[in-house]
Amino acid sequence: MPGLRAALPAALLLLSSFPPAAARKDPGMNIPGELFELSSHDYRGNRAANVAIQYHNHLEGSPSLVLALREIKKAIVKVISEYTTKFYLVFSTLFYLTGKNAGICLATVLYQKNSSPQISIKCVDIPDKKKYQEEDRMFYHYLQHKKTPTIVHNIPDETGHIDPDVHKFWGLSVAASGYVMWKNSREDLAYNMVQIKLLKQWKTKDGVHVELVILFHEIPTENIVKCHMQFIWKLGDTLTPKYSCTPYYHWLEDGSGQDSKSAAGMSHEKARHSQE
């Protein structure tokens, strides 16, 4: 396969920077300087791979090419200090919107106390990439020529269904949310996107303007966090939204809520648009 042969040198170059397979398999991972190999089902490796994918999705800025984790192939961890840990990962991925195979990614994820993970990621052998890029182009130009704004509530709906007409909006929101989830993740704190409560989209001379209200699941606290986001989408650009987040209590039937500090992992950030 020509595409795979072309991609392999870059993948092998990145893989060559990985440490040798670790002999120790101590789940405690508490000895600085030691290497530990995790099983493919270990939540720590899966959590690190997911945040690497979130970072990748935000960088790609593509509603059609958003990825999801399929399976960990290899996960090696180096404990650098009490508050610094580095993960070396090889994992397979799926296309988020279709569930089809999307190839292999290699990543390093460096966690440090009170800061966003530092991530390096390379994904190879992504099938039909040009086809998905063309889908992005068609969607972008459709929105640019749409005469009326788009307003959509509850994606997916209460039954978990996503209408085909809003699939691309869902993908675009996943890509933009990747930035928010990556920025706020820590080694012991992660996020999944749950639902778009409200989406507003309209065209501007600078691109496609999108405002969102999104619910995130915070792990392991089990809190739900509500974030307001806005960004301008341009083809081929990284998605770096402005956002602010608060704990979300509406889902609790008794209305009692929880201590707001339990959802403090999601920050209030006034980030500049990358397009500005």
C-alpha positions as CSV (number, residue, x, y, z in Angstrom):
1,M,0.0,0.0,0.0
2,P,1.7,3.2,-1.2
3,G,0.1,5.4,1.5
4,L,1.3,3.1,4.3
5,R,4.9,2.9,2.9
6,A,5.1,6.7,2.7
7,A,3.9,7.1,6.3
8,L,6.1,4.4,7.9
9,P,9.4,6.4,7.9
10,A,7.8,9.1,10.0
11,A,6.2,6.6,12.3
12,L,9.4,4.7,12.7
13,L,11.3,7.9,13.5
14,L,8.9,8.7,16.3
15,L,8.9,5.1,17.6
16,S,12.7,5.2,17.7
17,S,12.5,7.8,20.4
18,F,10.5,5.5,22.7
19,P,12.3,3.8,25.5
20,P,12.9,0.0,25.3
21,A,10.2,-2.3,26.5
22,A,10.0,-2.1,30.3
23,A,10.9,-5.2,32.3
24,R,9.0,-4.1,35.3
25,K,5.2,-4.2,35.5
26,D,4.6,-2.8,38.9
27,P,1.2,-1.1,38.9
28,G,2.3,1.3,41.6
29,M,4.6,3.2,39.2
30,N,6.1,5.0,42.2
31,I,9.8,4.7,41.6
32,P,11.4,7.8,39.9
33,G,13.5,7.0,36.9
34,E,11.9,3.5,36.4
35,L,10.0,2.4,33.3
36,F,6.8,0.5,33.6
37,E,4.7,-1.2,30.9
38,L,1.0,-1.1,31.3
39,S,-1.6,-3.6,30.0
40,S,-3.7,-2.5,27.1
41,H,-6.7,-2.2,29.4
42,D,-5.0,0.0,32.1
43,Y,-7.1,3.1,32.6
44,R,-3.9,5.3,32.9
45,G,-2.7,4.4,29.4
46,N,-6.2,4.8,28.0
47,R,-6.6,8.2,29.7
48,A,-3.3,9.4,28.3
49,A,-4.2,8.2,24.8
50,N,-7.6,9.9,24.9
51,V,-6.1,13.3,25.9
52,A,-3.5,12.9,23.1
53,I,-6.4,12.3,20.6
54,Q,-8.3,15.4,22.0
55,Y,-5.1,17.4,21.4
56,H,-4.8,16.0,17.8
57,N,-8.4,16.7,17.0
58,H,-8.1,20.4,18.1
59,L,-4.9,20.7,15.9
60,E,-6.5,19.2,12.9
61,G,-9.6,21.4,13.1
62,S,-11.6,19.0,10.9
63,P,-15.2,17.9,11.5
64,S,-14.7,14.8,9.2
65,L,-11.3,13.7,10.5
66,V,-12.0,13.6,14.3
67,L,-10.5,10.5,15.8
68,A,-11.4,8.3,18.8
69,L,-9.4,5.6,20.6
70,R,-9.8,2.1,19.4
71,E,-7.1,0.0,21.3
72,I,-3.9,0.5,23.1
73,K,-1.1,-1.4,21.4
74,K,1.7,-0.4,23.7
75,A,1.9,1.8,26.8
76,I,5.2,2.5,28.6
77,V,5.4,4.9,31.5
78,K,8.4,6.7,33.0
79,V,8.0,8.2,36.5
80,I,10.2,11.3,36.4
81,S,9.3,12.7,39.8
82,E,6.5,12.7,42.3
83,Y,4.6,15.2,40.1
84,T,5.9,14.4,36.6
85,T,5.1,11.3,34.6
86,K,5.6,10.6,30.9
87,F,3.6,8.1,28.8
88,Y,4.9,6.5,25.6
89,L,2.0,5.2,23.6
90,V,1.1,3.3,20.4
91,F,-2.6,2.9,19.7
92,S,-5.1,2.3,17.0
93,T,-8.0,4.8,16.3
94,L,-11.4,5.0,14.7
95,F,-13.1,7.8,12.9
96,Y,-15.4,9.4,15.5
97,L,-18.4,9.9,13.2
98,T,-18.4,6.6,11.4
99,G,-16.6,4.1,13.6
100,K,-14.4,3.0,10.8
101,N,-10.7,2.2,11.2
102,A,-8.5,5.3,11.1
103,G,-5.0,3.9,11.5
104,I,-2.2,4.0,14.1
105,C,-1.0,6.9,16.3
106,L,2.2,7.2,18.3
107,A,2.2,9.7,21.1
108,T,4.1,10.9,24.2
109,V,2.1,12.6,27.0
110,L,4.0,14.4,29.7
111,Y,2.0,15.2,32.9
112,Q,3.2,17.8,35.3
113,K,1.5,19.2,38.4
114,N,-1.0,22.0,37.8
115,S,-0.4,22.3,34.0
116,S,-1.8,21.0,30.8
117,P,-0.2,17.8,29.4
118,Q,2.6,18.3,27.0
119,I,1.8,16.2,23.9
120,S,3.6,15.0,20.8
121,I,1.5,12.9,18.4
122,K,1.8,11.4,14.9
123,C,-1.0,9.5,13.2
124,V,-0.2,7.5,10.1
125,D,-2.0,5.5,7.4
126,I,-5.3,7.5,7.8
127,P,-7.4,6.0,5.0
128,D,-9.3,8.2,2.6
129,K,-7.9,11.3,4.1
130,K,-8.4,13.4,1.0
131,K,-12.0,12.3,0.7
132,Y,-12.7,13.5,4.2
133,Q,-10.9,16.8,3.5
134,E,-13.2,17.2,0.5
135,E,-16.2,16.6,2.8
136,D,-14.9,19.4,5.0
137,R,-14.5,21.7,2.1
138,M,-18.1,21.0,0.9
139,F,-19.5,21.5,4.4
140,Y,-17.6,24.8,4.9
141,H,-18.8,26.2,1.6
142,Y,-22.3,25.1,2.4
143,L,-22.2,27.1,5.6
144,Q,-20.6,30.1,3.9
145,H,-23.5,30.3,1.4
146,K,-26.3,29.4,3.9
147,K,-28.6,32.4,4.1
148,T,-30.0,31.8,7.6
149,P,-28.2,31.1,10.8
150,T,-28.2,27.5,12.3
151,I,-29.7,27.0,15.7
152,V,-29.8,23.4,17.1
153,H,-30.6,22.0,20.6
154,N,-29.6,18.8,22.2
155,I,-27.1,16.8,20.1
156,P,-27.5,13.9,20.7
157,D,-31.1,13.9,21.9
158,E,-32.4,12.3,25.0
159,T,-32.4,8.9,23.3
160,G,-28.8,9.2,22.1
161,H,-29.8,9.8,18.5
162,I,-27.8,12.3,16.3
163,D,-29.7,13.4,13.2
164,P,-27.7,12.9,10.1
165,D,-28.2,16.6,9.2
166,V,-26.2,17.7,12.2
167,H,-23.4,15.0,12.1
168,K,-20.8,17.5,10.8
169,F,-21.7,20.0,13.4
170,W,-21.2,17.3,16.0
171,G,-17.8,16.5,14.5
172,L,-16.8,20.2,14.4
173,S,-17.8,20.6,18.1
174,V,-15.8,17.5,19.1
175,A,-12.7,18.9,17.4
176,A,-13.1,22.3,19.1
177,S,-13.9,20.7,22.4
178,G,-10.6,18.8,22.1
179,Y,-8.9,22.0,23.0
180,V,-10.9,22.5,26.2
181,M,-10.6,18.9,27.3
182,W,-6.8,18.8,26.7
183,K,-6.2,22.1,28.4
184,N,-8.0,21.1,31.6
185,S,-6.8,17.4,31.8
186,R,-4.3,16.3,34.4
187,E,-2.9,12.8,35.2
188,D,-5.8,12.3,37.7
189,L,-8.5,14.2,35.8
190,A,-10.0,13.7,32.4
191,Y,-13.0,14.8,30.3
192,N,-15.4,13.3,27.8
193,M,-17.9,15.3,25.7
194,V,-21.5,14.3,26.5
195,Q,-24.0,16.6,24.7
196,I,-24.3,19.9,22.9
197,K,-27.1,21.7,24.7
198,L,-27.1,24.6,22.2
199,L,-25.4,25.3,18.9
200,K,-25.6,28.6,17.0
201,Q,-23.7,29.1,13.7
202,W,-23.6,31.9,11.2
203,K,-21.2,33.1,8.5
204,T,-18.9,36.0,8.8
205,K,-16.4,37.6,6.5
206,D,-13.6,35.9,8.5
207,G,-15.1,32.3,8.4
208,V,-17.8,30.3,10.0
209,H,-18.7,31.6,13.5
210,V,-19.9,29.0,16.0
211,E,-21.2,29.3,19.6
212,L,-21.8,26.3,21.8
213,V,-23.1,25.3,25.1
214,I,-21.6,21.8,25.8
215,L,-21.8,19.3,28.7
216,F,-18.6,17.4,29.7
217,H,-18.3,14.4,31.9
218,E,-15.4,14.9,34.4
219,I,-13.5,11.7,35.4
220,P,-13.2,10.4,38.1
221,T,-15.4,12.8,40.0
222,E,-18.4,11.9,37.8
223,N,-19.4,15.6,37.7
224,I,-21.1,17.2,34.7
225,V,-19.5,20.5,33.7
226,K,-21.2,23.0,31.4
227,C,-19.0,25.1,29.1
228,H,-19.9,28.1,26.8
229,M,-17.6,28.1,23.8
230,Q,-17.1,30.2,20.7
231,F,-14.8,30.1,17.8
232,I,-14.4,30.9,14.1
233,W,-13.8,27.9,11.8
234,K,-11.5,28.3,8.8
235,L,-10.6,25.4,6.6
236,G,-7.3,23.9,7.6
237,D,-6.9,26.0,10.8
238,T,-6.5,24.8,14.3
239,L,-9.6,25.2,16.5
240,T,-8.8,27.3,19.6
241,P,-12.1,28.4,21.1
242,K,-12.8,31.0,23.8
243,Y,-14.6,29.3,26.7
244,S,-15.8,29.5,30.3
245,C,-17.1,26.6,32.4
246,T,-19.2,26.0,35.5
247,P,-20.5,22.9,37.4
248,Y,-23.9,21.8,36.0
249,Y,-26.5,20.7,38.5
250,H,-29.7,20.7,36.3
251,W,-29.3,16.9,35.8
252,L,-29.8,16.2,39.5
253,E,-33.4,15.5,40.2
254,D,-33.4,16.7,43.8
255,G,-31.6,20.0,42.7
256,S,-29.3,19.7,45.7
257,G,-26.1,19.9,43.6
258,Q,-22.6,19.2,44.8
259,D,-19.7,21.2,46.2
260,S,-18.6,23.4,43.3
261,K,-15.0,22.7,44.2
262,S,-15.5,19.1,43.0
263,A,-15.8,20.4,39.4
264,A,-13.0,22.9,39.7
265,G,-10.8,21.1,37.2
266,M,-12.4,22.9,34.3
267,S,-11.0,26.4,34.3
268,H,-12.5,29.7,33.1
269,E,-10.3,30.7,30.2
270,K,-10.4,33.8,28.0
271,A,-8.3,32.5,25.2
272,R,-7.8,34.5,22.1
273,H,-9.1,33.1,18.8
274,S,-6.2,31.7,16.8
275,Q,-7.7,33.5,13.9
276,E,-7.5,36.9,15.6
